[in-house]
Amino acid sequence: MFGWFKRKPETETRSSGTGYTAQMMAARSDYIAGTSGLAELTSTVQSCVSLWEGGLSVADVEGTDLLTKRALALAGRALALRGEAVFVIEETGLLPCSDWDMTTRFSKPTAYRVGIPDAGGGTTRTVLAAEVLHFRCGADLSMPYVGQSPLRRSGLTAGLLHNVETALAEVYRDAPIGSSVVPFPESPETDMGAIARAFRGYRGKVQVRESVNVTAAGGPSPQTDWKPQSVSPDIQGAMPKEALDAARGGVLMAFGVLPGLASSATTGPLVREAQRHLAQWALQPLAEAMAEECADKLGAAITLDVMRPLQAFDAGGRARAVAGVIQALALAKEAGVDPSQAMKLVDWEGQNGN
């Protein structure tokens, strides 16, 4: 009878927790949290970021001219601090993006809305996924299209490092370090003020106060009452050095850097081992993932190698191995044995033998 009257449906449709809106909100949350880590401004994190930036910038690139040294350096810094880096592919080169969001299908990006920075104000563009190089590391299984920085993945350690360094900075800024209190017999306030002003300087200032131990009838105070008392805070019980070293070591390991590299007692062999560890377990897998992304978008076989430029290998061990192989081949030739059969026994054939 009335056209506007409709029966309420029996089932009410609502958005699920795994719907598109929820996934985009979670992705945006992870993006924001990844760009504002608590420990980003500490020297430890910046040292690790510099190692990532420098290590990737000197990588050997084969198969494309788009991955320049500057682009690789920008990618390394963005991956270290943000966990991902996005570049728009242009004929003139790669355009770095300062901000982006995406749409996905079957966990794969299909389109991007990117913000390209400019001196007079950034511009926004909408591009397809095939026009974008999206490098990421530390992606979660629930959102494989969003990268996570090492600080995001080790938030507890990063927070500890931030809090310890902040606490120490506040102590050195506000605490009366080097100051002392000197007891003084009863005197007019103007005299004590004049004496106190005679000690120049904010830090280490001697504060003059009346004595609390004076004999009757206005006699002189005992000599023990003239001993100055320091008011410098004693923070050794909180063990800030141990906590700071542990937090620094945890952050260094999150970036793939051995904590021994930051030790004052580090020797040459340990530096080389730390360099090899960083290149083999952090930078080279990242470089291969970047090369795979470039090969997929550019349609050519592309390789990135950070091991050779960083000399992240045991040169002496390689020299001894080459000498041993040459000697073994010579002995096999003299004995009339096929060297390829011997190489198979030690798995030195094909890719493993390179």
Summary of the structure (lengths in Angstrom):
residues: 354
radius of gyration: 32.4
end to end distance: 84.1
largest distance: 114.9
contacts: 937
relative contact order: 0.11
helix: 50%
strand: 16%
